[in-house]
Amino acid sequence: VGRRLATALTEAGGDVLGVIVVAFVGLLGRTAQLQVAPDERAVGLLERQSSPWRIEARRGDIVDRHGRVLATSARGRMLFADPALIADFASFGERVGYGLGVEPADIDRTLGERLSRSPGTRFVPLIESLTDEQIEALPTLGPNGRRLAGLATQSTARRHYPQGALAGQVVGFVGVEHTGLAGMEATFDARLTGAHGSVDLLRDRDRQPLWTPAAGLNPPRDGQAVRLTIYATIQAIAEEELAKAVEAVSASQG
């Protein structure tokens, strides 16, 4: 509308300022229309360009009676694939596998199994935790040493046990999804896990993040720490003496 009026004014000899004003009014009118009664095609495009992104809550620590850390969480990088952006499925597994030192057949199998279950998925985890060497190699996996299309990383949590196997049966461990599977990790899983947050991302045509709407952020709530009655030093001495006794009498366990 603004363009047509501006053309008419120009042909009629209207001044430049009038043309600009009318065009601006037309633009505002079109903007208001898109906000109040948007075209269905525009709504569909916006929905495809907007996607939620999970913000992981930090899992709480497990400590001994004096606060010495027995289990904690650190940040790492997880490797995932976006099948919609993969240019050549035939060579994708080989490039990723040989470039990062993993079995190419495992990459192909993971992709195939996930796509058979969810054909339209845009997120396929490939490597749970990348090493520093693998992260450095990522930008060179594509043709001519460029970044490989369809491959990206995401920040993720890793569970770390600073005291090694000390009190391992009591502390327990977590699984791939970072949930407790045994010991105190499982018993107090709900308290340690907290609540994950999320953020809505608006993306461009290449799925690159542009911005986040003001109301699109739901912050995470980190998990709480769990303090045990164990004293790590005494526990270490007890386990050492027990191991000596088991070996001395050739016991199967102690």
N, C-alpha and C positions, 0 to 999 in steps of 0.2 A: 504494500500500500504506500509506504513512504517513498519507495523508488518511483512509482508511477506518478505521485503528486509532484515529486521533485522534477521529473522530466517535463511535466505539464507546465510548471512554473518557469523552467528554464526556457522552454519554447515560447512562452508568453513574455519573456524578457524580464522575469523576476530577478531580484538581486541575489547574490550568492548567500547572504546571511539567511534570507527567507528559505532558500533551498535546504540549507543545513538544518534549520529549525524544524521544517516539515519532515525531513528525513529522520531526525532524531525522535520526533513525536511518533512517527510510524514505527520506529524500532522499539520504543517503549511499549507501544500498543501490542506489538508482536510478542514481546517478552511477557507482558501480562497475560496474554492469551495462552502461552505455553505453560505458565504457572497455574492458571485457573482451570483450563480445559486443554491439556496437552494432547497432541496427536498420538494415537496408539503406537505408531512406529517409533516415535521419540521415546515413549515410555519403555518400550521393549529394548531399545538400544541402551537406555540408561541402566536398566536392570542388568544387562549383560556386562556393562562397564563398571558395575559396583559389586564388590565382593567382600565378605567378612574375613578377617584375619585373626586367628586366635593368639592371645597374649598369655603365655604360660605363667602360672603362678610358681614361685620358687618353693620347692619342697623343704619343709622344716628340717633342722639338724637333729641328730640324736647324740646326746652328750653323756658323759659319766657324771658322777655325783659332784665332781669339782669343775665341771664345765669343759673337760677335755673332749674334743670332737671325735665321735666314733663313726658318724655318717654325715655327709654334707652334699650339697649340690653345686655343680659348677656349670658354666655355660659352654656349649660346644656348637658345631655347625653340622647340620644334617643335610645330606644331598637328596634332592628329589627331582623328578622329571615332570614336565608338562607335555603330555602326548600331543596336544593340539599344535605345539610349536616344533615338534620333531620333524626335520626335513627328510631324513633318510633312516627309516627303521632298520634297514638291512645292515648298516654300518654303525648304528648308534651304540649297541652293546659292546662291539669291539673297541670303539674309540674310548668309551668310558672305562671298560675293564682293563685294557692294556695301559691306558694312560694313568690310571689310579692304582694299579697293582691288585685288581680283584678279578675274579673269574668272569669273562664276558658272558658265558652261558647263564650265570646267575642273574645278570642284569636283564637279559632277554626274557628269562623265565619270570622274573618279578613283574616286568612290564606286561607280559602276556597274560599272566594270571589276574592282575588287577583290571586290565582292560576287558577280560572276559566276564568279570563280575560286574564292573561298572564301565560300560563302553564310553560314556561321556566324561569320565573323570579328568580333571585338570591337575591332579596331585597324586604322584606315585612315589613314595619314599624308596630310596635306593640304598643309601648307606646311613646308618643311624648316627655315627659319630666320625667325622673326618679327622685325619691326622693333619698336622701342620704341613707336611710334605704334600699331601693330597690337595689341600687348599691352595698351595702355591702352584700346583700343576693344572688346576681347573681352567684358567684363561687360555690354555694352549691346546685343548683337546679337539677343537674344531679344525676344519680345512685350513691349510696354510698357517697353522698355529694360532688361529683365532678362537674365540669363545664358541662352544658348541651350542647351537640352538636347541631349546627345550630342556636345558639343564640349569638348575639354580640351587641355592642353599638357603637354609632357614636356621635361625638361632634356636637351639634346643637345650634341654637340661641333661646333665650327666650326673649320675650318683657316684660319689667317691667315698672310699673308706680309708681315712688317713692312717688308722692303726692296723691296716691290713686285715688279717683273719682273726684278730683279737676279739673274743666274745662273739664270734661270727654266728653261732647258733642262736644266741640271744638277740643280737642286732637284726639278723635276717638279711634279706636282699629284695631288690625291686626287679620287675620285668621290663620288657621292651617298651611298654606304654608308661613306664615310670610309676607304676603302682606296686604297693607292697605285696610280696608273695609268701614271705615267711618271717618268723620272729616278730620283733617290735615293729618292723617296717609294715607288716600286715596287720598286727593288732591295733596299731594307732594310725592306720592309713588315712582315715578321714581327717584326723587332726593334722597330720603331716602334709597332706596334699593341698589344703586351702581351696581356693576357687579360681579357675581360669577366667581371664577377661577376654575382650574382643575389641576390634576396631574395624570400622567400615572404610574401605579404600575405594576411591574413584580412580579408574585407570584410563589410560589412553588406548588407542586402537591396537597397540602392541602389548597391552596388558601391563604396562609400566605404571606404578603408582603416581598419581598426580597430587591429590590432597585428601584430607579426611574432613568430613562435615563436622560442624561444631558438636552435634549431638551423637556422633558416631563412635565415641570412645566409652568403653566400659572397662575400667581399670581392674586388674587382678587383685586378689587378696592372698598374700603369701601364707604358706602353712606355718603352724606353730612348732616350736622346738619341743622335744621330749627328753626329759632328764631322768636317767636311770640311777638306781642305788649302787651300781657297780663302781668300784674304784679301779681305774685302768691299771695302775701299777701293781696292785695286789692281784688283779685278774691275770696279768702277764706272768707273775711269779707262779701263781697256782697252775696255769696252763703249762708252763715250762717244767715244773716238778711232776705234773701228771704225765707228761710225755716221756720223761725219764723213767718213771715207774712202769709205764706200759712197755717200754723197750726192755727194761731189766727183766721182766717176768714173761716176755713174749706174749703179752695179752693181745687180743684182737682189737680191743678198744678200751677206753677208760672214761 
